Amino acid sequence: MTPIAPTPVAETLPLLTAVTYQRVSTKEQASKGGRDEGFSIPAQRETNARKAESLGARIVAEFVDAGESARSADRPDLQRMLEYIATHQVTYCIVHKVDRLARNRLDDVEIHRRLVQAGVTLVSATENIDETPSGMLLHGIMSSIAEFYSKNLATEVTKGLTQKFETGGTPMRAPIGYLNVRKRDEQGREYRTVEVDPQRAPLVRWVFEQYATGERTVVDLLAEVTARGLTTVPTPKRPSGPVGRSGFFKLLRNPYYIGVVRYKGAEQPGAHEPLLDIETWQQVQTLLNSRKIASERRRSHDHYLKGSLFCGECGSRLQLDYPANKQRVRYAYYVCSGRASKRKNCTRRALPVGIAEQLVADCYQQIAITEAEYTALATQVEAAFDERLASRSQELAELNENRRRLQNESDKLLAAHFADAIDLDTLKRHQDRIRTGLADIDRKLASEHDRHEGSRKQLNTALSLLVDCATLYARTNNQGKRLANQALTNGIEISEDEQATIRLAEPFAALASASTDVRCSSTSEIVEPRGLEPLTPCLQSRCATNCAMAPGAAEAARRSMVRHRGRVGPTRNPRSTAPAHHRAEGVQAEDAPAAAGAGLVGKAALAGGVFGGGLPVVLVVAGRGHGPRML
């Protein structure tokens, strides 16, 4: 708001006062020509001043919204003007045109109501509106025209942006690492394009390369790249500044850096130059997904079991902690988050990381199957699929018969038309009906084929992951172990007495045990008599043992370790004589593979690349009664 100095007025004349309101829609208009207010605002001010002079009114204040759209009434100076007229004596509110106040009928009515309530008359400097019936009619017409113009312009802009997106262009502001620029072609026509930002692009590329190693956290990278000078691109409304945390996460998820433009949920190959190769970007997405699934809180230390371990006493997650002794030597432990936060009355003691690693590795010994067992299971799964296909053979036959009938009907209609028995309109009407019916039948047949063949292959792939999975788990790297735990399990519980219970994900649970739990070895089988675990390869710290050895316990522990190390093959559940991989909760042993083939419970799992560092493949097994399928 700009207050206007009062001018001497003859005492015999009535005191008429006015406020003026000027507005432009964009910051570019407000600074056009290198001027502080561009060209439009001074022109509106001059016209409004002449109108006030013709009315014999003195302008007491003016309000200017530079770069504010009239599609919303939430504009700073407009709101200040409405507050001003409510507390001051004002006769007129002068605008250049009605559309300067609003391009929305609802906002126009509300603004006009507040003007009338304050006793202010709205005056347009270029339109003949007043409080007469004809003036009010013209006001309503002009307001409707302004709203139509705004909405029609938005529709045309959206159409143009969509067309630009479909041709590989960038219909929005380019992300950090690129610059929106204007250029001219050989004919002198201006066009807008995107170029690589020479200042920010190397930093963005460095961020992706560092995170792809799996050794850096998002928070650490953000702090370091900010220190290296990465900032946002300045805009007319906002100056350049450091990248925020949420914006940094969006940067890591943006496929624009591999040449893919995302617009309104759709993706299209873009015409701009990619900053990254697909392998690096995919590795970053895999790391982000795995850490999100595990619900990890990213700190400076890391471990592949974070997010996968749960307290067997209260069900809370086990979180990684690094307490130090008097000599300031730090040891790695997993502690109950429920006890640490005092949310639960849990008494579970801290668990050394080395013991946790060994317990989880032992669990994979229990769920592993041999090649012979895999072959038997795969045979029964194939039989279950064949049985399901046979049960639906009648429905498939009916679909094929209906397809032949519609094709014959189409041929007869065409022959009748050529014989002048039916006219062209009738032919087209029936052809449209037949075309719709054929498309529906083809869709159902294709869906049935994909559901049968695709799911058959995917379920066999899921079964193959259980073959010698303990050896593969032991040989893979930390990232592979993390993905294996997330793909094959719904979590691993460790009780107070160091008994590990793995909650297998479907369909693996139906193949491994009489329940979804697999009990594994305890601390007494894995802690060596010397009382201190070796250094854990994945942690830059020591791993402590559970407790000191009691007198006379060393020899017993040594014998226990000998028994443990001499054991081979998967341990059978003492509660049942059936093989572990043939038992499922609520399913007879001989029916378990068929039930798994028919699909017990749906779950998406990161399966491919779990043991080899490859790219993830999503496996889905459908719900009960619908058979397996891939989504």
LUMMIVEX-314467 format. One line per 10 residues: number of its first residue (from 1); their letters; for each residue x, y, z of C-alpha. Coordinates in pm, whole numbers. Example, Ala and Ser with C-alpha at 12.3 -4.5 7.8 and 13.67 -1.06 7.14 Angstrom:
<pts>
1	as	1230,-450,780; 1367,-106,714
</pts>
This chain:
<pts>
1	mtpiaptpva	0,0,0; 120,349,-87; -44,637,108; -103,954,-95; -22,1295,52; -340,1510,101; -395,1809,-128; -575,2133,-35; -949,2108,-108; -1202,2391,-103
11	etlplltavt	-1421,2378,207; -1739,2424,0; -1675,2103,-204; -1780,1760,-69; -1482,1547,40; -1469,1252,-206; -1190,1002,-153; -1074,707,-357; -835,414,-349; -682,263,-661
21	yqrvstkeqa	-583,-96,-728; -331,-204,-993; -224,-561,-1077; -18,-764,-1323; -15,-1144,-1335; 356,-1226,-1363; 689,-1103,-1229; 810,-1071,-1588; 538,-811,-1655; 631,-628,-1336
31	skggrdegfs	996,-595,-1441; 962,-571,-1818; 1201,-334,-1990; 1435,-330,-1690; 1195,-105,-1500; 1092,-146,-1137; 722,-171,-1228; 741,-261,-1595; 502,-82,-1831; 155,-203,-1732
41	ipaqretnar	137,-82,-1371; 238,283,-1448; -14,285,-1734; -290,158,-1502; -194,415,-1238; -214,703,-1486; -554,591,-1618; -692,547,-1266; -566,894,-1167; -745,1054,-1462
51	kaeslgariv	-1066,870,-1367; -1040,994,-1007; -988,1349,-1130; -1299,1324,-1352; -1499,1209,-1051; -1363,1495,-837; -1216,1247,-590; -885,1257,-412; -675,938,-413; -582,862,-52
61	aefvdagesa	-407,527,-106; -304,295,-384; -252,-78,-374; -35,-276,-617; -3,-655,-661; 293,-716,-892; 306,-1073,-1019; -13,-1204,-857; -277,-1406,-1046; -643,-1298,-1020
71	rsadrpdlqr	-761,-1659,-1009; -728,-1636,-631; -833,-1356,-395; -545,-1439,-162; -328,-1146,-278; -136,-933,-27; -233,-583,-140; -590,-680,-227; -642,-803,127; -478,-487,266
81	mleyiathqv	-711,-276,53; -1020,-456,184; -898,-405,541; -825,-36,467; -1172,48,331; -1330,-120,632; -1157,126,871; -1133,444,659; -1373,681,489; -1352,590,117
91	tycivhkvdr	-1596,680,-160; -1458,501,-467; -1245,197,-546; -1098,260,-891; -955,-17,-1108; -835,-15,-1467; -1065,-307,-1556; -1289,-541,-1359; -1056,-832,-1432; -783,-654,-1229
101	larnrlddve	-986,-739,-917; -1086,-1097,-999; -1106,-1354,-1275; -1340,-1569,-1075; -1714,-1502,-1033; -1718,-1623,-675; -1427,-1399,-574; -1582,-1109,-768; -1908,-1142,-574; -1727,-1161,-238
111	ihrrlvqagv	-1504,-859,-312; -1804,-655,-434; -1999,-753,-119; -1723,-620,105; -1703,-298,-98; -2078,-242,-65; -2065,-328,305; -1801,-56,352; -2003,193,148; -1753,204,-138
121	tlvsatenid	-1851,230,-504; -1654,21,-754; -1544,220,-1059; -1375,87,-1374; -1161,341,-1555; -1227,183,-1896; -1569,15,-1848; -1906,181,-1788; -2017,7,-1469; -2209,165,-1182
131	etpsgmllhg	-2486,82,-937; -2765,120,-1193; -2936,-197,-1323; -2764,-165,-1661; -2430,-99,-1493; -2470,-403,-1267; -2563,-614,-1571; -2251,-497,-1752; -2045,-570,-1439; -2173,-926,-1428
141	imssiaefys	-2108,-976,-1800; -1754,-839,-1778; -1681,-1056,-1472; -1807,-1367,-1654; -1594,-1280,-1957; -1289,-1242,-1732; -1354,-1586,-1576; -1401,-1743,-1919; -1079,-1587,-2043; -884,-1720,-1743
151	knlatevtkg	-1017,-2075,-1768; -987,-2088,-2146; -630,-1962,-2123; -550,-2232,-1866; -697,-2498,-2095; -492,-2378,-2391; -175,-2362,-2182; -234,-2716,-2055; -290,-2835,-2411; 38,-2677,-2521
161	ltqkfetggt	230,-2822,-2227; 90,-3169,-2297; 192,-3146,-2660; 540,-3032,-2558; 568,-3328,-2319; 462,-3575,-2589; 734,-3447,-2822; 1009,-3488,-2560; 1013,-3132,-2430; 1021,-3015,-2069
171	pmrapigyln	681,-2862,-1976; 797,-2733,-1636; 1098,-2580,-1466; 1397,-2808,-1510; 1542,-2967,-1193; 1872,-2869,-1034; 2155,-2943,-1276; 1973,-2796,-1576; 1877,-2444,-1688; 1567,-2324,-1870
181	vrkrdeqgre	1693,-2099,-2151; 1547,-1903,-2440; 1700,-1923,-2785; 1622,-1815,-3141; 1621,-2033,-3450; 1752,-1943,-3794; 1431,-1755,-3877; 1464,-1544,-3562; 1177,-1716,-3378; 1218,-1752,-3003
191	yrtvevdpqr	1186,-2094,-2842; 1247,-2231,-2493; 1468,-2530,-2421; 1680,-2691,-2149; 2058,-2695,-2118; 2298,-2861,-1872; 2399,-2624,-1592; 2782,-2619,-1602; 2797,-2511,-1237; 2549,-2749,-1073
201	aplvrwvfeq	2550,-3055,-1304; 2891,-3191,-1185; 2773,-3170,-823; 2448,-3354,-901; 2642,-3625,-1083; 2880,-3657,-787; 2586,-3698,-546; 2442,-3993,-740; 2780,-4161,-778; 2854,-4131,-407
211	yatgertvvd	2516,-4260,-294; 2533,-4552,-539; 2832,-4690,-347; 2598,-4773,-58; 2837,-4621,195; 2683,-4273,223; 2363,-4146,381; 2130,-3886,235; 2186,-3649,526; 2565,-3669,501
221	llaevtargl	2559,-3618,125; 2329,-3318,155; 2560,-3153,408; 2873,-3220,201; 2730,-3114,-135; 2594,-2796,25; 2946,-2722,150; 3072,-2781,-204; 2838,-2508,-329; 2520,-2676,-456
231	ttvptpkrps	2232,-2424,-447; 1890,-2387,-603; 1842,-2193,-926; 1719,-1837,-855; 1371,-1738,-975; 1191,-1402,-997; 1019,-1484,-667; 1298,-1662,-477; 1672,-1606,-463; 1923,-1888,-483
241	gpvgrsgffk	1971,-2084,-160; 2072,-2423,-17; 1876,-2731,-122; 1625,-2846,140; 1609,-3201,268; 1277,-3286,99; 1399,-3131,-226; 1716,-3340,-203; 1513,-3661,-172; 1309,-3556,-478
251	llrnpyyigv	1634,-3496,-664; 1748,-3853,-595; 1413,-3990,-717; 1385,-3778,-1032; 1422,-3981,-1358; 1489,-3656,-1546; 1860,-3715,-1489; 1852,-4029,-1709; 1661,-3856,-1989; 1302,-3933,-1880
261	vrykgaeqpg	1047,-3653,-1836; 769,-3708,-1579; 453,-3498,-1621; 120,-3553,-1443; 220,-3909,-1350; 318,-4010,-1705; 674,-4064,-1826; 820,-3995,-2169; 1176,-4003,-2310; 1297,-3644,-2319
271	aheplldiet	1503,-3454,-2573; 1744,-3318,-2311; 2092,-3450,-2237; 2103,-3710,-1953; 2343,-3651,-1664; 2359,-4015,-1548; 2371,-4364,-1686; 2076,-4591,-1614; 2283,-4834,-1402; 2388,-4566,-1152
281	wqqvqtllns	2036,-4424,-1123; 1884,-4771,-1078; 2137,-4856,-808; 2040,-4539,-621; 1668,-4631,-645; 1741,-4982,-516; 1924,-4842,-214; 1649,-4590,-142; 1380,-4859,-169; 1561,-5108,50
291	rkiaserrrs	1622,-4854,324; 1262,-4735,303; 1122,-5089,333; 1338,-5149,640; 1210,-4821,795; 1566,-4728,879; 1655,-4399,1042; 1965,-4301,852; 2257,-4220,1081; 2630,-4216,1026
301	hdhylkgslf	2658,-4589,1109; 2493,-4867,913; 2430,-5239,918; 2247,-5473,681; 2019,-5607,958; 1883,-5265,1049; 1506,-5265,1016; 1479,-5644,995; 1524,-5742,1361; 1247,-5731,1622
311	cgecgsrlql	1234,-5788,1994; 1088,-6129,2078; 954,-5999,2409; 756,-5685,2311; 763,-5684,1930; 949,-5352,1896; 1228,-5304,1642; 1583,-5364,1749; 1791,-5053,1683; 2166,-5030,1640
321	dypankqrvr	2361,-4872,1924; 2731,-4807,1991; 2798,-4783,2368; 3156,-4721,2484; 3344,-4861,2782; 3577,-4671,3017; 3858,-4696,2764; 3625,-4535,2505; 3620,-4850,2296; 3285,-4874,2120
331	yayyvcsgra	3093,-5199,2077; 2806,-5264,1837; 2480,-5384,1993; 2117,-5418,1892; 1886,-5283,2163; 1507,-5291,2194; 1365,-4958,2073; 1061,-5003,2298; 1284,-5027,2605; 1521,-4751,2488
341	skrknctrra	1235,-4506,2433; 1053,-4625,2749; 737,-4680,2546; 713,-5040,2668; 805,-5219,2987; 1050,-5450,2812; 1343,-5612,2992; 1523,-5742,2685; 1902,-5711,2715; 2128,-5568,2447
351	lpvgiaeqlv	2222,-5813,2173; 2576,-5809,2029; 2579,-5758,1654; 2799,-6061,1592; 2548,-6290,1762; 2260,-6136,1564; 2444,-6196,1238; 2511,-6560,1323; 2151,-6623,1436; 2013,-6486,1109
361	adcyqqiait	2262,-6690,906; 2150,-7002,1095; 1790,-6925,1005; 1876,-6952,637; 2007,-7303,705; 1656,-7395,820; 1469,-7268,515; 1711,-7390,248; 1594,-7672,19; 1792,-7908,-202
371	eaeytalatq	1777,-7939,-580; 1572,-8259,-546; 1322,-8088,-316; 1300,-7794,-556; 1229,-8031,-846; 952,-8206,-651; 795,-7876,-547; 816,-7732,-899; 647,-8045,-1038; 357,-8010,-796
381	veaafderla	326,-7638,-871; 310,-7717,-1243; 41,-7975,-1171; -158,-7718,-973; -142,-7472,-1262; -243,-7739,-1512; -536,-7839,-1291; -647,-7478,-1268; -621,-7437,-1646; -826,-7752,-1698
391	srsqelaeln	-1097,-7622,-1464; -1128,-7309,-1678; -1118,-7490,-2012; -1496,-7463,-2052; -1487,-7086,-2005; -1197,-7051,-2251; -1380,-7264,-2506; -1688,-7042,-2475; -1476,-6731,-2529; -1320,-6878,-2843
401	enrrrlqnes	-1661,-6986,-2970; -1804,-6637,-2916; -1506,-6493,-3099; -1568,-6715,-3402; -1939,-6630,-3397; -1871,-6254,-3398; -1619,-6289,-3681; -1872,-6486,-3891; -2139,-6226,-3816; -1905,-5950,-3932
411	dkllaahfad	-1838,-6133,-4261; -2212,-6183,-4324; -2290,-5816,-4256; -2022,-5707,-4499; -2156,-5941,-4766; -2510,-5813,-4707; -2395,-5454,-4749; -2223,-5530,-5078; -2549,-5698,-5190; -2738,-5372,-5098
421	aidldtlkrh	-2935,-5556,-4831; -2835,-5309,-4554; -2726,-4947,-4570; -2389,-4807,-4464; -2512,-4662,-4130; -2654,-4998,-4024; -2330,-5170,-4123; -2120,-4928,-3918; -2345,-4960,-3614; -2319,-5340,-3613
431	qdrirtglad	-1945,-5332,-3688; -1888,-5108,-3386; -2079,-5354,-3168; -1882,-5649,-3304; -1550,-5465,-3271; -1623,-5390,-2905; -1717,-5752,-2837; -1404,-5888,-3007; -1182,-5646,-2813; -1338,-5759,-2484
441	idrklasehd	-1288,-6127,-2569; -927,-6071,-2679; -858,-5884,-2357; -996,-6171,-2147; -798,-6432,-2341; -476,-6233,-2311; -534,-6180,-1939; -592,-6550,-1885; -274,-6636,-2073; -63,-6386,-1878
451	rhegsrkqln	-213,-6498,-1548; -130,-6858,-1621; 207,-6851,-1798; 358,-6542,-1633; 267,-6648,-1279; 393,-6999,-1340; 738,-6868,-1427; 745,-6619,-1142; 650,-6875,-879; 919,-7111,-1005
461	talsllvdca	1166,-6825,-972; 1052,-6770,-614; 1104,-7137,-534; 1453,-7132,-684; 1556,-6867,-431; 1526,-7126,-154; 1776,-7364,-317; 2098,-7350,-113; 2000,-7000,5; 2219,-7033,318
471	tlyartnnqg	2538,-7063,112; 2434,-6780,-118; 2346,-6562,182; 2686,-6623,338; 2873,-6537,17; 2684,-6223,-88; 2774,-5870,16; 2597,-5661,281; 2355,-5504,34; 2262,-5850,-94
481	krlanqaltn	2197,-5968,262; 1977,-5664,324; 1768,-5735,13; 1744,-6106,99; 1605,-6030,444; 1348,-5791,297; 1248,-6025,13; 1218,-6353,203; 1105,-6237,547; 856,-6015,724
491	gieisedeqa	1104,-5967,1006; 1320,-6174,1240; 1240,-6189,1612; 1512,-6258,1868; 1398,-6354,2217; 1557,-6290,2556; 1733,-6629,2546; 1877,-6549,2199; 1639,-6773,2006; 1583,-6636,1653
501	tirlaepfaa	1241,-6671,1491; 1218,-6579,1124; 877,-6468,996; 885,-6583,635; 701,-6390,368; 459,-6567,138; 486,-6786,-58; 808,-6895,118; 631,-6949,451; 413,-7224,303
511	lasastdvrc	722,-7409,185; 939,-7393,495; 756,-7486,813; 435,-7578,987; 395,-7210,1072; 547,-6891,939; 820,-6917,1204; 1148,-7105,1185; 1333,-7152,1511; 1710,-7123,1497
521	sstseivepr	2008,-7181,1725; 2067,-6998,2051; 2361,-6805,2196; 2510,-7110,2363; 2583,-7258,2023; 2767,-6963,1876; 2952,-6769,2149; 3310,-6884,2179; 3462,-6949,2524; 3705,-6658,2492
531	glepltpclq	3419,-6417,2565; 3468,-6175,2275; 3334,-6205,1921; 3564,-6133,1627; 3536,-5801,1448; 3227,-5785,1226; 3330,-5718,863; 3038,-5483,789; 3094,-5257,1091; 3383,-5026,1179
541	srcatncama	3357,-5131,1541; 3388,-5428,1770; 3110,-5672,1852; 3079,-5781,2215; 2959,-6116,2348; 2641,-6165,2540; 2794,-6209,2885; 3098,-6339,3071; 3152,-6714,3089; 3047,-6878,3413
551	pgaaeaarrs	3296,-7106,3588; 3297,-7449,3430; 3096,-7332,3129; 3389,-7304,2888; 3416,-7677,2819; 3039,-7714,2780; 3034,-7425,2535; 3322,-7579,2341; 3135,-7911,2308; 2821,-7723,2203
561	mvrhrgrvgp	3015,-7540,1934; 3154,-7869,1804; 2801,-8010,1780; 2680,-7698,1604; 2960,-7687,1350; 2923,-8056,1275; 2553,-8028,1191; 2465,-8041,820; 2138,-7999,631; 1819,-7828,740
571	trnprstapa	1689,-7906,1089; 1346,-8066,1102; 1079,-7934,1335; 1044,-8184,1623; 669,-8118,1631; 615,-8284,1294; 768,-8570,1099; 696,-8417,760; 981,-8234,585; 1008,-7868,676
581	hhraegvqae	943,-7743,324; 624,-7955,294; 440,-7809,594; 215,-7506,597; -24,-7370,856; -372,-7505,788; -254,-7715,488; -175,-8085,482; 187,-8175,404; 109,-8335,68
591	dapaaagagl	-104,-8033,-37; 140,-7755,57; 308,-7714,-284; -25,-7707,-465; -155,-7453,-216; 154,-7242,-273; 101,-7276,-647; -259,-7161,-609; -135,-6866,-406; -187,-6827,-29
601	vgkaalaggv	-127,-6461,47; -12,-6183,-186; 320,-6007,-119; 561,-5811,-338; 927,-5895,-268; 1259,-5771,-397; 1368,-6109,-530; 1599,-6079,-830; 1951,-5970,-751; 1920,-6058,-383
611	fggglpvvlv	2226,-6281,-388; 2410,-6131,-682; 2384,-5753,-669; 2161,-5746,-978; 1849,-5538,-1038; 1536,-5620,-835; 1245,-5816,-981; 899,-5784,-826; 724,-6113,-752; 359,-6120,-656
621	vagrghgprm	147,-6418,-560; -228,-6355,-567; -477,-6409,-290; -657,-6730,-209; -869,-6878,-483; -741,-6664,-768; -417,-6837,-853; -74,-6680,-876; -24,-6377,-1093; 231,-6105,-1160
631	l	135,-5740,-1110
</pts>
